[in-house]
């Protein structure tokens, strides 16, 4: 359903007041099992933008979830792919749950489900109202994926969405370590963990994640999406949580961590079990990223110096 949210965001500039929100809820059990839930909220304008009744009839969302192979089901009803409800303000909420298999030591099934590269193009095509290519008036933008593209009915095209990927994952898991709860000499030991992942849509060095870069031109559609499309990522863990990245928030009992971000933000989400040795793994990620960044800076400086020397040698000749 993340693709459905992206389909909505692609139609946002066509309809004023359009709003969509995708929430991911991960509930990890002491044995490493649990469940992964997706909840897509669409206000009335968003429903109109993508012609929601038609998408429900044609099974557009099921194509993205791939319910046959990934066990996505409506809560309490295994015969349906998702549950639909309508709130008092007219917002439609679609909710689907995927059971997670317990692993021997790592959250393998969860990592696999989050990392699936799901096709976006068929979902955008089904909505029929979008132009997901950079505005021709902008400078070329380099991306690591080929942007999706299309035209609205009658040939009218909305402002371009910069750098929209053709395939997306629910989250990018950078590292995860998980030790299930176990018995130690008759004493129950709680599960320990260290997890780092990234939310948002796209790659860190490409649009829209790199929205703060001065080398990129962003369209009116990009700005509208940043205001109209939101994401919430929640991790409920079997032991108390310590946060290692802002602006995450902890529940009162410290067992649940949550991050909220808008389209164009690709925040890093880092957490570990309180007092666990595993917490050092997350800190190591930060240190490793800093080392990599500095290495790149020094490498670029070295190349630049060599080029300058080469230019000086050529001029001396």
C-alpha positions as CSV (number, residue, x, y, z in Angstrom):
1,X,0.0,0.0,0.0
2,X,3.0,2.3,0.1
3,X,2.6,2.4,-3.7
4,X,-1.0,3.4,-3.3
5,X,0.2,6.3,-1.2
6,X,2.7,7.3,-3.9
7,X,0.0,7.1,-6.5
8,X,-2.0,9.5,-4.3
9,X,0.9,11.8,-3.9
10,X,1.4,11.9,-7.7
11,X,-2.2,13.2,-8.0
12,X,-1.9,15.7,-5.1
13,X,-1.3,18.8,-7.2
14,X,-4.5,18.0,-9.2
15,X,-6.7,18.2,-6.1
16,X,-6.5,20.9,-3.4
17,X,-6.6,19.7,0.2
18,X,-5.4,16.2,-0.8
19,X,-3.8,14.2,2.1
20,X,-2.5,10.7,2.5
21,X,-0.6,9.0,5.3
22,X,1.1,5.6,5.4
23,X,1.8,4.0,8.8
24,X,4.0,1.0,9.4
25,X,3.7,-0.8,12.7
26,X,6.2,-3.5,13.6
27,X,5.4,-5.7,16.6
28,X,8.4,-8.0,17.5
29,X,7.7,-10.9,19.8
30,X,10.3,-12.3,22.3
31,X,11.0,-15.2,19.9
32,X,11.6,-12.9,16.9
33,X,8.2,-13.5,15.4
34,X,5.3,-11.0,15.5
35,X,3.6,-9.0,12.9
36,X,4.0,-6.2,10.4
37,X,1.0,-3.9,9.8
38,X,0.4,-1.3,7.1
39,X,-2.3,1.4,7.4
40,X,-3.0,3.7,4.6
41,X,-5.3,6.7,5.3
42,X,-6.8,8.7,2.4
43,X,-8.9,11.8,2.9
44,X,-11.9,12.4,0.6
45,X,-9.8,14.5,-1.9
46,X,-7.2,11.8,-2.1
47,X,-9.9,9.1,-2.7
48,X,-11.2,11.2,-5.6
49,X,-7.7,11.8,-7.0
50,X,-7.0,8.1,-7.5
51,X,-10.6,7.0,-8.1
52,X,-10.6,4.7,-5.0
53,X,-13.7,2.7,-5.8
54,X,-12.1,1.6,-9.1
55,X,-8.8,0.7,-7.5
56,X,-10.7,-1.5,-5.0
57,X,-12.6,-3.2,-7.8
58,X,-9.5,-3.9,-9.9
59,X,-7.3,-5.1,-7.0
60,X,-4.7,-2.4,-7.5
61,X,-3.5,-2.6,-3.9
62,X,-3.2,-6.4,-3.9
63,X,-0.8,-6.1,-6.8
64,X,1.6,-4.2,-4.6
65,X,1.1,-6.3,-1.5
66,X,1.4,-9.6,-3.6
67,X,-0.8,-11.3,-1.1
68,X,-0.3,-14.8,-2.7
69,X,3.3,-15.0,-1.7
70,X,3.7,-12.7,1.2
71,X,0.8,-13.6,3.5
72,X,-0.8,-10.1,3.8
73,X,-4.2,-10.5,5.3
74,X,-7.0,-8.3,6.8
75,X,-6.8,-8.3,10.6
76,X,-9.1,-11.0,11.9
77,X,-10.1,-12.2,8.4
78,X,-7.7,-14.3,6.5
79,X,-10.0,-14.4,3.4
80,X,-9.3,-10.7,2.6
81,X,-6.1,-8.9,1.8
82,X,-7.0,-5.8,3.9
83,X,-9.6,-4.3,6.1
84,X,-11.4,-1.1,5.0
85,X,-13.0,1.4,7.4
86,X,-14.4,4.9,7.1
87,X,-13.8,7.4,9.8
88,X,-16.3,10.1,10.9
89,X,-14.5,12.8,8.8
90,X,-14.8,10.6,5.6
91,X,-11.2,9.4,5.7
92,X,-10.9,5.8,4.3
93,X,-8.4,3.6,6.1
94,X,-7.0,0.4,4.6
95,X,-5.2,-1.9,6.9
96,X,-3.3,-5.1,6.2
97,X,-1.2,-7.4,8.5
98,X,1.6,-9.8,7.7
99,X,2.6,-12.4,10.2
100,X,6.3,-12.7,10.9
101,X,8.1,-16.1,11.4
102,X,10.3,-16.4,14.4
103,X,14.0,-16.8,13.5
104,X,16.8,-18.6,15.3
105,X,18.8,-15.4,16.0
106,X,18.0,-12.7,13.5
107,X,14.8,-11.0,12.2
108,X,15.2,-12.6,8.8
109,X,11.5,-12.7,7.8
110,X,10.9,-9.1,8.9
111,X,14.0,-7.9,7.1
112,X,12.9,-9.7,3.9
113,X,9.4,-8.3,4.0
114,X,10.7,-4.7,4.5
115,X,13.3,-5.0,1.8
116,X,11.2,-6.3,-1.1
117,X,11.5,-3.9,-4.0
118,X,7.9,-3.4,-5.0
119,X,7.0,-2.1,-8.4
120,X,5.5,1.4,-8.5
121,X,4.8,1.8,-12.2
122,X,1.7,-0.5,-12.4
123,X,0.1,1.3,-9.5
124,X,0.7,4.7,-11.0
125,X,-0.6,3.5,-14.3
126,X,-3.8,2.2,-12.7
127,X,-4.6,5.6,-11.2
128,X,-4.4,7.3,-14.6
129,X,-3.7,10.8,-13.2
130,X,-0.1,11.6,-12.9
131,X,3.1,12.9,-14.5
132,X,5.9,11.3,-12.6
133,X,8.8,12.7,-14.6
134,X,10.9,15.7,-14.0
135,X,9.6,19.0,-15.3
136,X,11.2,19.5,-18.8
137,X,12.1,23.1,-17.7
138,X,14.4,21.8,-14.9
139,X,18.0,20.8,-15.2
140,X,18.7,17.1,-15.6
141,X,18.7,15.3,-12.3
142,X,20.8,12.1,-11.8
143,X,19.1,9.3,-10.0
144,X,20.0,5.7,-9.3
145,X,16.7,4.4,-10.6
146,X,14.7,5.2,-13.8
147,X,11.9,7.6,-13.1
148,X,8.4,6.4,-13.8
149,X,6.5,8.5,-16.4
150,X,3.0,8.9,-17.8
151,X,0.4,11.4,-18.9
152,X,-3.0,12.4,-17.5
153,X,-6.2,11.9,-19.5
154,X,-6.5,14.3,-22.4
155,X,-2.8,14.9,-22.5
156,X,-2.8,17.4,-19.6
157,X,0.3,17.0,-17.4
158,X,0.8,18.2,-13.9
159,X,4.1,19.6,-12.7
160,X,6.8,16.9,-12.6
161,X,7.7,14.9,-9.5
162,X,11.5,14.9,-9.3
163,X,13.3,11.6,-9.1
164,X,10.4,9.3,-8.3
165,X,11.8,5.7,-8.3
166,X,10.1,2.9,-10.2
167,X,10.5,0.4,-7.3
168,X,10.3,1.0,-3.6
169,X,10.8,-0.9,-0.4
170,X,8.8,-0.4,2.9
171,X,12.0,0.3,4.8
172,X,15.7,0.1,4.1
173,X,17.2,-2.0,6.9
174,X,20.8,-1.0,7.4
175,X,21.7,-3.4,10.2
176,X,19.8,-5.6,12.6
177,X,20.9,-7.9,15.4
178,X,18.4,-9.8,17.5
179,X,18.8,-12.4,20.2
180,X,15.5,-14.0,21.3
181,X,14.5,-14.3,24.9
182,X,15.9,-17.5,26.6
183,X,16.3,-19.4,29.8
184,X,19.7,-19.2,31.6
185,X,20.0,-21.5,34.5
186,X,16.4,-21.2,35.3
187,X,16.4,-17.4,34.9
188,X,14.5,-15.8,32.1
189,X,16.6,-13.5,29.9
190,X,14.9,-10.8,27.8
191,X,15.5,-10.4,24.1
192,X,18.2,-8.0,23.1
193,X,18.5,-6.1,19.8
194,X,20.2,-3.4,17.8
195,X,18.4,-2.1,14.7
196,X,19.0,0.7,12.2
197,X,16.8,1.4,9.3
198,X,15.8,4.3,7.0
199,X,12.3,5.5,6.1
200,X,11.1,7.7,3.2
201,X,11.1,7.2,-0.5
202,X,14.2,6.9,-2.6
203,X,18.0,6.7,-2.1
204,X,19.9,9.0,0.2
205,X,22.0,10.7,-2.5
206,X,19.1,11.0,-5.0
207,X,15.8,13.0,-5.0
208,X,13.5,13.2,-3.1
209,X,15.7,12.2,-0.1
210,X,18.3,14.8,-1.0
211,X,15.8,17.6,-1.0
212,X,18.1,19.9,0.8
213,X,20.8,19.8,-1.9
214,X,21.4,23.1,-3.7
215,X,22.3,21.2,-6.9
216,X,18.7,20.0,-7.5
217,X,15.7,21.8,-8.9
218,X,12.4,20.8,-7.3
219,X,9.0,21.4,-8.8
220,X,5.7,22.6,-7.4
221,X,4.6,19.0,-7.2
222,X,7.6,18.1,-5.0
223,X,6.7,20.9,-2.6
224,X,3.0,19.9,-2.5
225,X,3.9,16.3,-1.7
226,X,6.1,17.4,1.2
227,X,3.0,19.0,2.7
228,X,0.5,16.4,1.8
229,X,2.1,13.0,2.2
230,X,3.3,11.7,5.6
231,X,4.8,8.5,7.0
232,X,4.9,7.0,10.5
233,X,7.2,4.2,11.5
234,X,6.6,2.4,14.8
235,X,8.6,-0.4,16.4
236,X,7.2,-2.3,19.4
237,X,9.9,-4.4,21.0
238,X,9.9,-7.2,23.6
239,X,12.4,-5.3,25.8
240,X,12.8,-1.6,26.8
241,X,14.1,0.6,24.0
242,X,17.0,3.1,23.9
243,X,16.9,5.6,21.0
244,X,20.0,6.5,19.0
245,X,18.5,8.9,16.5
246,X,16.3,12.0,16.5
247,X,13.4,12.9,16.2
248,X,12.1,9.5,17.4
249,X,9.8,9.3,20.4
250,X,9.4,6.7,23.1
251,X,6.2,5.5,24.7
252,X,5.8,6.0,28.5
253,X,6.9,2.4,29.3
254,X,9.9,2.7,26.8
255,X,8.8,-0.4,24.8
256,X,7.6,1.4,21.7
257,X,9.6,3.8,19.5
258,X,8.1,5.9,16.7
259,X,9.3,8.3,14.0
260,X,7.1,10.6,11.8
261,X,8.3,12.2,8.6
262,X,7.0,13.8,5.5
263,X,7.7,13.0,1.9
264,X,11.2,14.2,1.0
265,X,12.5,13.2,4.4
266,X,14.4,9.9,4.7
267,X,15.3,9.8,8.3
268,X,17.6,7.2,9.9
269,X,15.9,5.2,12.7
270,X,18.1,3.6,15.3
271,X,17.2,1.7,18.4
272,X,18.6,-0.9,20.8
273,X,17.6,-2.7,23.9
274,X,18.4,-0.7,27.1
275,X,21.7,-1.6,28.6
276,X,22.4,-4.3,25.9
277,X,25.9,-4.7,24.5
278,X,24.2,-4.7,21.1
279,X,23.7,-0.9,21.4
280,X,27.3,-0.5,20.4
281,X,26.5,-1.9,16.9
282,X,24.2,1.1,16.3
283,X,26.9,3.5,17.4
284,X,29.3,1.7,15.1
285,X,27.0,2.5,12.2
286,X,27.3,6.2,12.9
287,X,31.0,6.0,13.2
288,X,31.3,3.9,10.1
289,X,29.2,6.4,8.1
290,X,31.4,9.2,9.4
291,X,34.6,7.3,8.4
292,X,33.1,6.6,4.9
293,X,32.2,10.3,4.4
294,X,35.6,11.5,5.4
295,X,37.2,8.9,3.2
296,X,35.2,10.2,0.2
297,X,36.1,13.8,1.0
298,X,39.9,12.9,1.2
299,X,39.6,10.8,-2.0
300,X,38.0,13.7,-3.9
301,X,40.6,16.1,-2.6
302,X,43.4,13.8,-3.8
303,X,41.8,13.5,-7.2
304,X,41.4,17.3,-7.4
305,X,45.1,17.8,-6.4
306,X,46.3,15.3,-9.0
307,X,44.2,17.1,-11.7
308,X,45.6,20.5,-10.7
309,X,49.1,19.1,-10.8
310,X,48.4,17.6,-14.2
311,X,47.1,20.9,-15.5
312,X,50.2,22.7,-14.1
313,X,52.5,20.1,-15.8
314,X,50.6,20.6,-19.1
315,X,50.9,24.4,-18.9
316,X,54.7,24.1,-18.2
317,X,55.1,22.0,-21.3
